[in-house]
């Protein structure tokens, strides 16, 4: 079984990535790297977790080995935004957690 994930880049271009139901965040990043020729280590993925009453987004982190896409709520047809980390300037790593919902803002 596979699922097709809709991926959108900063220019608004949509493309589709097909991954297995047991795919990890790292697997999705590798597919994006292969299709779009983007550097794996710089990819930032944010899942659009739209629900009927609010718009939410969630950073999908692959720091822990084997984090499944389904653990983040990814399913067939999910929308993921892809961003690029700036080039490493030698500064320390800046870890952060990103979750937000429009209904919680303002």
DSSP file (Angstrom, degrees, kcal/mol; ACC not computed):
  #  RESIDUE AA STRUCTURE BP1 BP2  ACC     N-H-->O    O-->H-N    N-H-->O    O-->H-N    TCO  KAPPA ALPHA  PHI   PSI    X-CA   Y-CA   Z-CA
    1    1 A X              0   0    0      0, 0.0    20,-1.5     0, 0.0     2,-0.3   0.000 360.0 360.0 360.0 140.6    0.0    0.0    0.0
    2    2 A X  E     -A   20   0A   0     18,-0.2     2,-0.4    19,-0.1    18,-0.3  -0.861 360.0-146.6-130.0 165.9    1.2    3.5   -0.8
    3    3 A X  E     -A   19   0A   0     16,-3.2    16,-2.5    -2,-0.3     2,-0.6  -0.990  13.5-135.4-133.0 145.7    0.0    7.0   -0.3
    4    4 A X  E     -A   18   0A   0     -2,-0.4    73,-3.3    14,-0.2     2,-0.4  -0.889  20.7-161.1-101.9 122.9    0.5   10.1   -2.5
    5    5 A X  E     -A   17   0A   0     12,-3.2    12,-2.4    -2,-0.6     2,-0.5  -0.885  13.5-135.8-107.6 132.9    1.6   13.2   -0.7
    6    6 A X  E     -Ab  16  79A   0     72,-3.0    74,-3.3    -2,-0.4     2,-0.4  -0.775  24.3-166.3 -86.9 124.4    1.1   16.7   -2.2
    7    7 A X  E     -Ab  15  80A   0      8,-3.3     8,-2.4    -2,-0.5     2,-0.4  -0.939   5.2-166.6-117.2 135.0    4.3   18.7   -1.7
    8    8 A X  E     -Ab  14  81A   0     72,-2.7    74,-2.7    -2,-0.4     6,-0.2  -0.976   5.9-155.4-123.1 131.0    4.4   22.5   -2.2
    9    9 A X    >   -     0   0    0      4,-2.0     3,-2.0    -2,-0.4    74,-0.1  -0.350  40.3 -87.1 -95.5-178.5    7.6   24.5   -2.4
   10   10 A X  T 3  S+     0   0    0     72,-0.3    73,-0.1     1,-0.3    -1,-0.0   0.744 125.6  56.5 -62.5 -25.5    8.3   28.2   -1.7
   11   11 A X  T 3  S-     0   0    0      2,-0.1    -1,-0.3     1,-0.0     3,-0.1   0.485 119.2-108.4 -85.3  -1.3    7.3   29.2   -5.2
   12   12 A X    <   +     0   0    0     -3,-2.0     2,-0.3     1,-0.3    -2,-0.1   0.489  68.6 149.3  88.8   3.3    3.9   27.6   -4.9
   13   13 A X        -     0   0    0      1,-0.0    -4,-2.0    -5,-0.0     2,-0.4  -0.557  34.7-148.7 -73.2 130.8    4.8   24.7   -7.2
   14   14 A X  E     +A    8   0A   0     -2,-0.3     2,-0.3    -6,-0.2    -6,-0.2  -0.800  22.4 166.1 -99.9 141.4    3.0   21.5   -6.4
   15   15 A X  E     -A    7   0A   0     -8,-2.4    -8,-3.3    -2,-0.4     2,-0.4  -0.952  28.1-121.9-144.4 166.5    4.4   18.0   -7.0
   16   16 A X  E     -A    6   0A   0     -2,-0.3     2,-0.4   -10,-0.2   -10,-0.2  -0.891  16.3-167.2-117.6 140.1    3.5   14.6   -5.8
   17   17 A X  E     -A    5   0A   0    -12,-2.4   -12,-3.2    -2,-0.4     2,-0.5  -0.991  10.8-150.2-125.5 130.1    5.5   12.1   -3.9
   18   18 A X  E     +A    4   0A   0     -2,-0.4     2,-0.3   -14,-0.2   -14,-0.2  -0.882  25.5 164.9-103.2 126.5    4.5    8.5   -3.5
   19   19 A X  E     -A    3   0A   0    -16,-2.5   -16,-3.2    -2,-0.5     2,-0.1  -0.917  38.0 -96.3-135.4 160.5    5.6    6.7   -0.3
   20   20 A X  E >   -A    2   0A   0     -2,-0.3     3,-1.8   -18,-0.3   -18,-0.2  -0.325  35.5-111.1 -73.0 159.9    4.7    3.5    1.5
   21   21 A X  T 3  S+     0   0    0    -20,-1.5    49,-0.3     1,-0.3   -19,-0.1   0.751 121.2  49.2 -63.0 -24.1    2.2    3.5    4.4
   22   22 A X  T 3  S+     0   0    0    -21,-0.3    -1,-0.3    47,-0.1    -2,-0.1   0.152  85.4 134.8-100.0  17.6    5.2    2.6    6.7
   23   23 A X    <   -     0   0    0     -3,-1.8    46,-2.6    45,-0.1    47,-0.4  -0.313  45.7-139.2 -69.2 150.0    7.4    5.4    5.3
   24   24 A X  B  >  -F   68   0B   0     44,-0.3     4,-1.9    45,-0.1    44,-0.2  -0.526  27.9-103.9 -99.9 171.2    9.4    7.6    7.7
   25   25 A X  H  > S+     0   0    0     42,-2.2     4,-2.4     1,-0.2     5,-0.2   0.894 125.2  54.8 -60.0 -39.9   10.0   11.3    7.5
   26   26 A X  H  > S+     0   0    0     41,-0.3     4,-2.4     1,-0.2    -1,-0.2   0.889 104.6  53.5 -61.9 -39.4   13.5   10.5    6.3
   27   27 A X  H  > S+     0   0    0      2,-0.2     4,-2.1     1,-0.2    -1,-0.2   0.922 109.2  48.5 -60.5 -44.3   12.0    8.4    3.4
   28   28 A X  H  X S+     0   0    0     -4,-1.9     4,-2.4     1,-0.2    -2,-0.2   0.915 110.6  50.8 -63.1 -43.0    9.9   11.3    2.3
   29   29 A X  H  X S+     0   0    0     -4,-2.4     4,-2.7     1,-0.2    -1,-0.2   0.904 109.0  51.6 -61.0 -41.1   12.9   13.7    2.4
   30   30 A X  H  X S+     0   0    0     -4,-2.4     4,-2.3     2,-0.2    -1,-0.2   0.889 109.9  49.4 -63.9 -38.6   14.9   11.2    0.3
   31   31 A X  H  X S+     0   0    0     -4,-2.1     4,-2.6     2,-0.2     5,-0.2   0.910 112.0  47.8 -65.6 -42.3   12.1   11.1   -2.3
   32   32 A X  H  X S+     0   0    0     -4,-2.4     4,-2.8     2,-0.2     6,-0.5   0.918 111.4  51.4 -63.7 -43.5   11.9   14.9   -2.4
   33   33 A X  H  X S+     0   0    0     -4,-2.7     4,-1.5     1,-0.2     5,-0.4   0.927 112.9  45.6 -57.9 -46.1   15.7   15.1   -2.8
   34   34 A X  H  < S+     0   0    0     -4,-2.3    -2,-0.2     2,-0.2    -1,-0.2   0.908 119.2  39.6 -66.4 -43.3   15.6   12.6   -5.7
   35   35 A X  H  < S+     0   0    0     -4,-2.6    -2,-0.2     1,-0.2    -1,-0.2   0.902 129.1  27.3 -74.0 -42.1   12.7   14.2   -7.5
   36   36 A X  H  < S-     0   0    0     -4,-2.8    -2,-0.2    -5,-0.2    -3,-0.2   0.432  97.3-123.8-106.1  -1.5   13.5   17.9   -7.0
   37   37 A X     <  +     0   0    0     -4,-1.5     2,-0.4    -5,-0.3    -4,-0.2   0.888  59.3 149.3  58.0  41.0   17.3   17.7   -6.6
   38   38 A X        -     0   0    0     -6,-0.5     2,-0.4    -5,-0.4    -1,-0.2  -0.836  56.6 -99.6-104.0 144.2   17.1   19.4   -3.3
   39   39 A X    >>  -     0   0    0     -2,-0.4     3,-1.7     1,-0.1     4,-0.5  -0.477  25.3-146.2 -69.9 120.3   19.7   18.7   -0.6
   40   40 A X  G >4 S+     0   0    0     -2,-0.4     3,-1.7     1,-0.3    -1,-0.1   0.886  95.3  56.6 -48.8 -50.0   18.3   16.2    2.0
   41   41 A X  G 34 S+     0   0    0      1,-0.3    -1,-0.3    43,-0.0    -2,-0.1   0.621 108.5  47.9 -66.2 -12.9   20.1   17.7    5.0
   42   42 A X  G <4 S+     0   0    0     -3,-1.7    43,-3.6    42,-0.1    -1,-0.3   0.462  84.0 116.6-104.7  -2.6   18.6   21.2    4.3
   43   43 A X  E <<  -C   84   0A   0     -3,-1.7     2,-0.5    -4,-0.5    41,-0.2  -0.475  41.3-170.8 -75.0 134.3   14.9   20.1    3.9
   44   44 A X  E     -C   83   0A   0     39,-2.7    39,-2.6    -2,-0.2     2,-0.5  -0.995   9.0-160.9-119.8 125.1   12.3   21.3    6.4
   45   45 A X  E     -CD  82  60A   0     15,-0.6    15,-3.0    -2,-0.5     2,-0.5  -0.922   8.0-173.1-114.0 130.9    8.9   19.7    6.1
   46   46 A X  E     -CD  81  59A   0     35,-2.5    35,-3.2    -2,-0.5     2,-0.4  -0.984  15.9-142.8-125.0 123.1    5.7   21.2    7.5
   47   47 A X  E     -CD  80  58A   0     11,-3.2    11,-2.2    -2,-0.5     2,-0.8  -0.693   8.8-139.1 -86.4 130.1    2.5   19.2    7.4
   48   48 A X  E     -CD  79  57A   0     31,-2.9    31,-0.6    -2,-0.4     9,-0.2  -0.815  20.4-175.8 -85.8 111.2   -0.8   21.1    6.8
   49   49 A X        +     0   0    0      7,-2.3     8,-0.1    -2,-0.8    -1,-0.1  -0.291  12.3 178.7-106.6  47.2   -3.2   19.5    9.2
   50   50 A X        -     0   0    0     -2,-0.2     2,-0.3     5,-0.1     5,-0.2  -0.169   2.7-178.5 -49.5 133.6   -6.3   21.4    8.1
   51   51 A X        -     0   0    0      3,-2.6     3,-0.3     1,-0.0    -1,-0.0  -0.800  42.7 -97.0-124.6 175.1   -9.4   20.4    9.9
   52   52 A X  S    S+     0   0    0     -2,-0.3     3,-0.1     1,-0.2    -2,-0.1   0.836 120.2  34.6 -62.7 -33.6  -13.0   21.7    9.4
   53   53 A X  S    S+     0   0    0      1,-0.2     2,-0.3    -3,-0.0    -1,-0.2   0.559 124.3  17.3-103.6  -8.5  -12.8   24.3   12.2
   54   54 A X        -     0   0    0     -3,-0.3    -3,-2.6    -5,-0.1     2,-0.6  -0.996  64.0-122.4-159.7 159.1   -9.2   25.4   12.2
   55   55 A X        +     0   0    0     -2,-0.3    47,-3.2    -5,-0.2     2,-0.3  -0.925  37.3 174.7-106.6 120.0   -6.0   25.5   10.1
   56   56 A X  E     - E   0 101A   0     -2,-0.6    -7,-2.3    45,-0.3     2,-0.3  -0.890  14.6-165.6-125.4 155.5   -3.0   23.9   11.7
   57   57 A X  E     -DE  48 100A   0     43,-2.4    43,-1.9    -2,-0.3     2,-0.4  -0.979   4.7-164.1-137.5 151.4    0.5   23.2   10.6
   58   58 A X  E     -DE  47  99A   0    -11,-2.2   -11,-3.2    -2,-0.3     2,-0.3  -0.990  21.1-125.2-143.3 130.1    3.2   20.9   12.2
   59   59 A X  E     -D   46   0A   0     39,-2.5     2,-0.7    -2,-0.4   -13,-0.2  -0.546  23.1-145.1 -69.4 131.4    6.9   20.6   11.7
   60   60 A X  E     -D   45   0A   0    -15,-3.0   -15,-0.6    -2,-0.3     2,-0.4  -0.897  18.5-165.5-103.9 110.8    7.9   17.1   10.8
   61   61 A X        -     0   0    0     -2,-0.7     3,-0.2     1,-0.1   -36,-0.2  -0.776  19.2-172.0-101.0 135.6   11.2   16.3   12.4
   62   62 A X        +     0   0    0     -2,-0.4     4,-0.1     1,-0.1    -1,-0.1   0.103  55.2 110.3-111.3  21.5   13.4   13.3   11.4
   63   63 A X        +     0   0    0      2,-0.1     2,-0.4     3,-0.1    -1,-0.1   0.881  69.2  66.4 -63.9 -37.4   16.0   13.6   14.2
   64   64 A X  S >  S-     0   0    0     -3,-0.2     3,-1.1     1,-0.1     2,-0.0  -0.716 100.0-107.5 -86.1 132.8   14.7   10.5   15.9
   65   65 A X  T 3  S+     0   0    0     -2,-0.4    -2,-0.1     1,-0.2    -1,-0.1  -0.310  94.4   9.2 -59.9 134.9   15.3    7.3   13.8
   66   66 A X  T 3  S+     0   0    0      1,-0.2     2,-0.6    -4,-0.1    -1,-0.2   0.687  71.7 168.0  75.6  21.5   12.2    5.8   12.3
   67   67 A X    <   -     0   0    0     -3,-1.1   -42,-2.2    -5,-0.1   -41,-0.3  -0.585  31.9-136.1 -69.9 117.6    9.6    8.5   12.9
   68   68 A X  B >>  -F   24   0B   0     -2,-0.6     3,-0.7   -44,-0.2     4,-0.6  -0.455   8.4-131.0 -77.5 145.7    6.7    7.3   10.7
   69   69 A X  G >4>S+     0   0    0    -46,-2.6     5,-2.0     1,-0.2     3,-1.4   0.893 109.9  58.5 -58.9 -40.1    4.8    9.8    8.6
   70   70 A X  G >45S+     0   0    0    -47,-0.4     3,-0.9   -49,-0.3    -1,-0.2   0.781  94.1  65.9 -63.7 -25.2    1.5    8.4   10.0
   71   71 A X  G <45S+     0   0    0     -3,-0.7    -1,-0.3     1,-0.3    -2,-0.2   0.784 104.0  46.2 -65.2 -25.7    2.8    9.3   13.5
   72   72 A X  G <<5S-     0   0    0     -3,-1.4    -1,-0.3    -4,-0.6    -2,-0.2   0.492 128.0-101.2 -90.4  -5.9    2.5   12.9   12.3
   73   73 A X  T < 5 +     0   0    0     -3,-0.9    -3,-0.2    -4,-0.4     2,-0.2   0.574  66.7 157.2  96.3  10.9   -0.9   12.4   10.8
   74   74 A X      < +     0   0    0     -5,-2.0    -1,-0.3    -6,-0.1     2,-0.3  -0.509  11.5 162.4 -70.6 135.2    0.2   12.1    7.2
   75   75 A X    >   -     0   0    0     -2,-0.2     3,-2.5   -71,-0.1   -72,-0.1  -0.878  50.2 -54.5-142.2 174.9   -2.3   10.2    5.0
   76   76 A X  T 3  S+     0   0    0     -2,-0.3   -71,-0.2     1,-0.3   -73,-0.1  -0.322 127.6  17.9 -55.1 126.8   -3.0    9.8    1.4
   77   77 A X  T 3  S+     0   0    0    -73,-3.3    -1,-0.3     1,-0.3   -72,-0.2   0.410  87.6 153.5  90.2  -1.3   -3.5   13.2   -0.1
   78   78 A X    <   -     0   0    0     -3,-2.5   -72,-3.0   -74,-0.2     2,-0.5  -0.230  41.5-128.1 -59.8 151.8   -1.9   15.1    2.8
   79   79 A X  E     -bC   6  48A   0    -31,-0.6   -31,-2.9   -74,-0.2     2,-0.4  -0.916  26.8-176.5-108.5 123.2   -0.3   18.5    1.9
   80   80 A X  E     -bC   7  47A   0    -74,-3.3   -72,-2.7    -2,-0.5     2,-0.4  -0.969  15.3-146.9-122.2 134.0    3.3   19.1    3.0
   81   81 A X  E     -bC   8  46A   0    -35,-3.2   -35,-2.5    -2,-0.4     2,-0.5  -0.823  13.7-151.8 -96.6 137.9    5.2   22.4    2.6
   82   82 A X  E     + C   0  45A   0    -74,-2.7   -72,-0.3    -2,-0.4     2,-0.3  -0.945  18.0 172.4-115.1 131.0    8.9   22.1    1.9
   83   83 A X  E     - C   0  44A   0    -39,-2.6   -39,-2.7    -2,-0.5     2,-0.5  -0.830  27.1-122.8-125.0 164.1   11.4   24.8    2.9
   84   84 A X  E     - C   0  43A   0     -2,-0.3   -41,-0.2   -41,-0.2     2,-0.1  -0.948  18.8-128.4-113.4 130.9   15.2   24.9    2.8
   85   85 A X        -     0   0    0    -43,-3.6     3,-0.1    -2,-0.5   -41,-0.0  -0.476  39.2-102.4 -64.1 142.4   17.4   25.5    5.9
   86   86 A X        -     0   0    0      1,-0.1    -1,-0.1    -2,-0.1     3,-0.1  -0.276  52.3 -79.5 -61.4 157.8   19.9   28.3    5.2
   87   87 A X        -     0   0    0      1,-0.1     2,-0.2    -3,-0.1    -1,-0.1  -0.303  58.1 -94.6 -58.0 142.6   23.4   27.1    4.5
   88   88 A X        -     0   0    0      1,-0.2    -1,-0.1    -3,-0.1     5,-0.0  -0.425  36.5-171.5 -64.1 123.3   25.2   26.2    7.7
   89   89 A X        -     0   0    0     -2,-0.2    -1,-0.2     3,-0.1     3,-0.1   0.280  52.4-100.0 -99.8  10.0   27.2   29.2    8.9
   90   90 A X  S    S+     0   0    0      1,-0.3     3,-0.1     2,-0.0    -2,-0.1   0.392  82.2 131.3  89.1  -4.4   29.1   27.3   11.6
   91   91 A X        -     0   0    0      1,-0.2    -1,-0.3     3,-0.0     3,-0.1  -0.255  68.4 -79.7 -75.2 170.9   26.8   28.6   14.4
   92   92 A X        -     0   0    0      1,-0.1    -1,-0.2    -3,-0.1    -3,-0.1  -0.288  56.8 -89.2 -68.5 155.9   25.3   26.2   16.9
   93   93 A X        -     0   0    0     -3,-0.1     2,-0.7     1,-0.1    -1,-0.1  -0.391  33.9-146.9 -65.2 140.9   22.3   24.2   15.9
   94   94 A X        -     0   0    0     -3,-0.1     2,-0.3    -2,-0.1    -1,-0.1  -0.894  16.5-168.1-113.2 100.9   19.0   25.9   16.7
   95   95 A X        +     0   0    0     -2,-0.7     2,-0.3     2,-0.0    -2,-0.0  -0.684  13.9 165.1 -89.6 141.0   16.4   23.3   17.6
   96   96 A X        -     0   0    0     -2,-0.3     2,-0.4     2,-0.0    -2,-0.0  -0.988  33.1-131.1-151.0 158.8   12.8   24.4   17.8
   97   97 A X        -     0   0    0     -2,-0.3     2,-0.5     2,-0.1    -2,-0.0  -0.938  23.5-164.2-110.5 133.5    9.3   22.9   17.9
   98   98 A X        +     0   0    0     -2,-0.4   -39,-2.5   -39,-0.1     2,-0.3  -0.950  25.8 140.6-128.4 113.5    6.8   24.3   15.5
   99   99 A X  E     +E   58   0A   0     -2,-0.5     2,-0.3   -41,-0.2   -41,-0.2  -0.964  18.2 162.1-144.1 130.5    3.0   23.8   15.8
  100  100 A X  E     -E   57   0A   0    -43,-1.9   -43,-2.4    -2,-0.3     2,-0.4  -0.998  20.2-163.4-151.1 152.7    0.5   26.4   15.2
  101  101 A X  E >>  -E   56   0A   0     -2,-0.3     3,-1.4   -45,-0.2     4,-0.7  -0.998  24.5-134.6-133.5 137.2   -3.2   26.8   14.5
  102  102 A X  G >4 S+     0   0    0    -47,-3.2     3,-1.0    -2,-0.4   -46,-0.1   0.868 106.7  59.9 -56.9 -37.3   -5.0   29.8   13.0
  103  103 A X  G 34 S+     0   0    0      1,-0.3    -1,-0.3   -48,-0.3   -47,-0.1   0.722 104.3  50.9 -67.5 -18.7   -7.7   29.5   15.6
  104  104 A X  G <4 S+     0   0    0     -3,-1.4     2,-0.3     2,-0.1    -1,-0.3   0.606  97.0  84.6 -91.4 -13.2   -5.1   29.9   18.3
  105  105 A X    <<        0   0    0     -3,-1.0    -5,-0.0    -4,-0.7     0, 0.0  -0.652 360.0 360.0 -91.4 145.6   -3.6   33.1   16.8
  106  106 A X              0   0    0     -2,-0.3    -1,-0.2     0, 0.0    -2,-0.1   0.479 360.0 360.0  70.8 360.0   -4.9   36.5   17.4
